[in-house]
């Protein structure tokens, strides 16, 4: 899909700014998942769930809803990464597609303290200790991999890690991207380290480097809104990425069951298939090996 359509909404998401998204993450507390062991297919049937609207599963997300997380600004169509995740969780909990309702919830409102008008919210919300003081999170349904972004007219066309060994790579200081470059690419020359996210963007625009390495959500925003003509050469796995969880009201009785559903989707491989469909193939971000 054209990157020009991607993610102006991410400008509003602090977790997806270069400086924030790439920084090493503190481990989120386990307060929202301590009771998950008690959840199961038997205890998480829809007739046993405490829902905000009886008989319906209400999922929140912001509007506009952008690709690759939602397609055509329509969360109900099942297209896009988070739309697909939402329906997959719903299916695990025993809901038909017709029994799922999507509700518009502004991003900042999703994790603000107070009563919620949704059962859970999916909107690229990063799990953090500060946010867990106000809301619950499910176990992560996404952990951001690293991505390689190249400027317009780049001579880097071979989407492999080995092909990047001789490239001039740029990263921001203090981010997980630097460690990821050294561990996964091991370039022949030390990557060029920049002090700020603006410096990284400038370096790519002015072709001071052959490519920059950032986390994948930042790469979507960078190519879609910041550096015209740039593109994502590919993505690669690296520990320490930004983690997103479904947001629930603090102390929600539904938290263990949503976590159980996410964990089941992960262990079965279905979550990875959704990721591959919408964040690799669908978003033109092939996996670098």
TINU-245811 format. One record per residue: x, y, z of N, C-alpha, C in turn. Coordinates in steps of 0.001 Angstrom, whole numbers, plus 500000, padded with zeros to 6 digits. Layout:
N
XYZXYZXYZ...
***
This chain:
289
500835498838500000500000500000500000500884501230500000500470502354499459501321503527499391501639504036500780502896504322501020503270504831502331502752506241502562502379506940501479501847508280501652500544508285502425499897507136502502498633507036503230498841506753504704500085506476505092500301505885506391500400506888507518499591506734508508499868507048509896500179508470510262499448509421509739499597510755510302499201510740511769498343509795512121497922509684513513499087509416514444500154508820513947501268508488514823501967509719515352501765510837514703502366512062515219501810512404516580500620511885516893499994512160518173500353511146519227501102510132518869501394509032519785502813509151520293502999509588521536504356509770522045505204508518521940504606507375522093505392506141522072506004505876520722505498506559519679505977506268518343506917507329517804507254508317518613508287509262518216509623508550518265510551508968517403511843508290517366512493508227518730512489509335519450513191509373520719512550508474521736511235508330521663510549507530522661510458506083522266510151505859520987509884504501520544511134503639520557512264504243520289513465503447520188514196503266521485513796503984522540514515503857523787514290502500524400515243501987525168515041500722525844513825500803526753513028499756526758511785499758527519511972499113528878511365499747529899511310499094531196510315497957531095510585496884531800509624495794531805508346496264532482507227496081531817505961496461532417505665495536533575504941496058534535504617495232535690503669494138535282503553493141536102502696491998535774501353492088536488501022493284537037499807493399537826498559493035537043498526493346535743497333493095534951497236491660534474498259490861534687498229489489534166498446488432535243498491488847536500498785487888537564497714486810537678496482487148537326495394486177537465495129485413536177495963485615535185495726484987533892495735483467533967496515482920534876496597481470534989495235480854535248494347481628535861493019481111536166492089481152534963492488481894533926491646482009532745491845480800531843490768480405531188490829479251530303489654479300529350489646478344528426488536478260527488487209478039528212487272477412529390486058477138530151485573478359530931486515479149531446486129480297532277485941481573531474486332481568530202486276482782529391485250482703528268484205481921528455483133481901527466482329483188527581481730483600526469481109484925526434479971485087527444479318484006527807478230484117528772478724484383530188480041484237530408480604484476531731481340485813531825481386486569530725482168487796530697481330489000531123481964489877531889481321491128532293481586492171531209480552492477530417480699493345529260480014494689529484480506495722528787479885497037528945478519497080528275478304496217527289477014496134526610476647494665526477475619494245527153475258492840527220475135492183525859475826491056525701475736490284524468476623490778523347477261491931523524478146492490522505479539492706523102480556492471522289481924492787522676482274494128522046482570495123522881482833496476522400484334496735522393484874497035521203486308497301521046486484498759520659487382499441521343487637500841521059488851501036520170488825502102519363490010502577518648489754504007518201490806504709517811490689506118517443490146506259516025489789507471515670489331507786514320489960509113513905490555509218512735490659508203511682491492506996512118491182505863511539491918504619511791492758504330510559494083504386510721494993504368509578495581502982509291495931502756508019496687501554507675498120501691508153498812500593508382498394499211508134497603498589509282497208499407510265496500498882511429495004498720511156494460499603510309493079499511509849493057499956508393492144499396507624492033499734506213490749500501505944490836501495505069489671502259504622488954502965505768489704503274506840489133503971508002487892503256508526487930501925508470486758501127508843487186499913509661487233500030510996487655498899511824486768497667511692485534497848511234484589496733511195484849495752510063485721496116509115485870495246507934486860494101508134487544494065509276488479492969509540489794493094508816490000494209508111491216494409507330492154495345508072493448494993508087494420495750508853494813494978510104496002495248510608496562494451511693495681494443512932495329495623513435494575495644514693493109495259514516492545495519513378491193495026513129491184493505513150492175492904512501492262491440512481492523490873513871493390491539514644493649491082516017492374491170516843491644492266516705490409492420517467489416491302517209489216490973515943488272489906515620488808488533516034490127488355515983490695487076516418490500486874517914490698487925518699490445487838520142488968487567520391488117488266519664486675488063519822486282486614519540486839486050518482486547484657518140486982483718519252488163483971519815488651483141520921487698483189522104487070484328522303486151484490523429484727484050523085484549483548521860483260482969521493482293483888520781482766485050520300481883486004519643481930485849518129480768485959517513480688486063516061481035487495515665481402487684514404481735489027513933480573489994514135479364489504513961478179490345514127477951490751515582478638490105516497478483490415517922479590491348518433480374491886517516481454492818517870481060494225517425481192495177518320480949496577517993482229497376518213482543498259517277483705499126517389483247500511517819483968501090518761483600502394519305484772503359519128484490504578518703485541505581518555485993506079519921487284505937520191487866506360521467489153507131521158489234508419521480490473509165521254491651508494521949492804508549521317493980507827521799494259508094523267494359509356523652494708509676525033493653509239526027492401509185525589491316508770526483491378507284526805491972506510525902491988505061526081492671504667527380493797505306527703494556504927528896494463505958530020493516506899529904493285507852530990492533507146532123492692507607533366491954506989534476490449507148534276489701506244534876488255506390534867487522505259534184486215505371534211485337504366533635485503504314532120485369503126531546485558502949530107484247502566529418484121503052528172482935502733527382483194501566526440484344500906526618484715499764525788485115498597526673485094497391526098485601496223526825487115496176526753487663496414525558489104496637525433489354497527524231490521498161524204490859499120523172492137498678522474492162498812521148493341498496520340493716499730519540494839500352519890495193501594519209496681501898519333497524500887519159498972501045519224499410501679520536498796501245521627499115501812522936500250501011523574501356501688523862502518501031524452502274500714525921502687499534526314502604499129527718503699499857528493503326500513529577504317501181530422503840501148531869504777501252532783504431501242534198503553502429534549503829503575533964503036504766534263501580504562533847501354503999532674499992503778532201499299502678532981500054501716533449499442500615534204498921501057535563499260502267535977498685502798537209497235503212537004496857503462535746495512503944535447494635502911534759495244501970534015494474500988533256495155499632533344494455498612532891495038497282532710495495497130531258496471496246531064496877495835529728496804494325529631496453493842528455496616492421528179498095492143527984498455490877527835499811490561527408500013491159526017501255491425525606501489492125524337500999491332523124500302492021522249499933491411520965500894491839519867501813492755520196502791493220519210504033493712519922505192493322519424506456493890519861507188494374518625507488495663518612507991496289517396509367495760517019509514495250515812510844494907515306511553496171514827512794496032514435513538497131513844513281497160512340513479498340511738513277498481510299514380499341509702514710499056508458515725499801507727515021500697506717515247502002506835514612502980505942515674503575505027515374503613503747516318504146502755515693505349502059516539506296501612516012507481500924515617507164499488514958508106498859514570507965497454515822507774496589515756506832495668516874506573494773517996505765495385517735505117496506518771504338497181519277503207496290520581502938496405521180501816495680521061500519496475520547500619497702520332499422498515519010498794498097519089497706497401517879497039496920517792495588497366518903495053497848518934493656498292518422493588499732517241493041499911516614493021501230517144491871502081518435491935502410519042490961503313519921491706504308520129491107505476521005491711506477522447491754505984522867490729505260524245490670504770524550491829503827523555492252503059523768493330502098523998494676502773523700494756504082523834496016504808525179496171505502526002495146505437527275495188506169528195496321505704528135496664504439528994497720503916528289499066503830527066499135504303526290500375504200526642501337505332526459502624505058526587503646506100525227503758506782525148503291508020523883503231508735523818504309509812522643504885509977522432505900510997521420505446512032521661505781513291520737505466514386520735506635515370519746506644516239519712507658517292520361507110518557521103507971519232521783507572520454520772507151521519521136506165522317520299505733523429519109504887523053519055504412521823517911503615521380518284502145521241517258501316521205517478499889520983517991499619519579517794500569518676518229500382517290519739500222517191520483500946518008521947500850517957522399499438518321521865498906519407522222497548519807521776496534518770520613496784518158520089495868517144520987495840515912521481496999515490522376497072514333523645496276514597524220496466515770525468495777516088525268494272516206524132493864516768523906492440516993523456491706515735522564492321514961521952491616513838522613491887512492523163493089512317523791493430511042525307493336511129525860493759512277527325493773512476528030494434511300527751495723511048528336496400509888529853496512509994530488496616508867531943496725508851532420498050509439531614499094509271531920500393509865530910500704510965531374501373512006530475501750513093529323502602512552528094502335513000526985503178512547527164504620513022526644505542512260526705506948512635525589507218513628525956507784514776525000507969515862524603509435515953523294509689515979522775511054516018522126511338517372522167512612517763521687512984519096520173513023519196519480513405518142518037513592518198517344512916517020516037512777517143515255512207516051515274513120514831515278514426515058515348515359513932516652515198513158517731514920513887519019514702513218518975513453512338518280512425512818518143511195512033517373511480510743516288512226510861515480512562509693516291513396508703517010514381509220517833515234508362518902514424507638519533513511508360520578512677507759520030511857506601518815511355506752518208510564505677517842511466504497517278512633504794516891513556503725518105514000502911519196514285503610520393514804502948521343513693502492520945512460502697521728511295502291523139511299502892523184511726504169524429511633504919524749510173505245523719509352505201523863507914505438523135507182504323523432505898504181522744505092503168521357504668503643521221504538504963519955504091505543519952504424507020518768504490507602518653504622509051517887503428509587518147503094510838517464501979511485516643502533512642515357502249512612514406502685513640513456501522513894512565501651514887511581500591515049510524500705513962509797499626513712508906499559512550507796500608512578507092500835513707506064501878513680506636503252513330507824503563513848508467504829513495508805504867512015509205503723511468509516503657510037508280503973509196507121503471509611505887503788508890505649505299508882505817505921510046505586507364510145506645508152509365507886507730509473508978508431508805508780508429507294508449507263506744508274507160505290506962507770504823505957507765505688504653508268505288504487509763505448505255510374506374504989511772506687506216512656506783507410512072506907508567512912507189509568513030506038509859511954505364510883511985504315510262511508503003509923512450502162509255512125500907510118511211500038509509510175499520510205509260498630510986508171499318511100508244500647511812507195501375510952505944501439511593504835501741510856503571501787511489502631502804510734501636503197511222500634504137511850499494503344513157499327503500513840498226502821513411496893503410513209496868504722512776495643505379512837495790506884512401494758507569512380494729509030513136493510509527513576493591510789514219492422511392513940492401512884513881491199513423513540491033514833514703491453515718514353492059516837515354492450517821514664492586519165515266492075520242514644492191521561514621493637522027513709493939522936513645495273523509512781496246522746511956495759521835511105496645521056509916497153521853509266498140521290508072498709521888506969497650521909506266497519523048505229496487523182503860497127523315502895496602522555501530497106522595500620496056523230499697496527524054498721495631524662497315496184524494496329495303524571494946495752524616494727496480525942494035497621525889493787498440527072492426498092527652492390497910528967491136497638529660491047498547530882489853498706531412489679499493532629490493498882533759490974499723534636491762499238535756490941498261536590491519497074536816490828496052537600489725495335536855489687495460535533488633494814534753488654493302534948487477492730535123487364491273535242487644490593533900487665491377532840487899490832531508489386490693531188490243491370531941491678491379531637492277489978531527492042489086532491492632487746532360492187487012531102490947487223530689490439486506529522490979487071528216491136488389528132491732488969526937493195488553526831493888488539527978495272488064527981495346486604527575494456485801528092494411484382527708494212484247526205493287485027525645493024484946524205494248485357523388494912486441523790496121486883523085497208485820523171497379485251524354498402484209524525498099482974523680496832482610523597496440481474522766496715481753521284496426482974520844496689483348519458498181483327519160498971483726520138500417483711519942500947482287519874500535481447520804501064480084520874500620479237519681499469479537519117498977478782517963499609479237516652500276480393516676500865480929515454499946481852514684498697481991515129497747482824514403498129484301514475498634484734515633499038486127515780500175486468514820501104485542514642502206485768513708501694485849512270500704485023511939500140485068510593499481486416510323498787486947511332498163488264511188499244489332511009500293489215511809501420490145511697502031490099510296502298488891509807502896488727508481502006489310507389500697489074507523499760489530506478499699491051506396499638491720507538499354493151507520500562494040507792501557493533508503502711494370508834503963493990508051503935492910507346505073492535506498504678492647505036503831491746504592503413491756503194502553492976502869501536493212503721500582494286503424501157495667503528502190495854504338502752497197504530504093497346503822504403496450502909505659496539502148506872496615503051506902495755504052508044495712504976508518494275505102509208493758504087509642492347504118510616492094505261510694490865505675511608490481506744513015490276506190513972490956506794515377490815506387515990489625507094516681488772506361517304487597506946518765487523506510
***
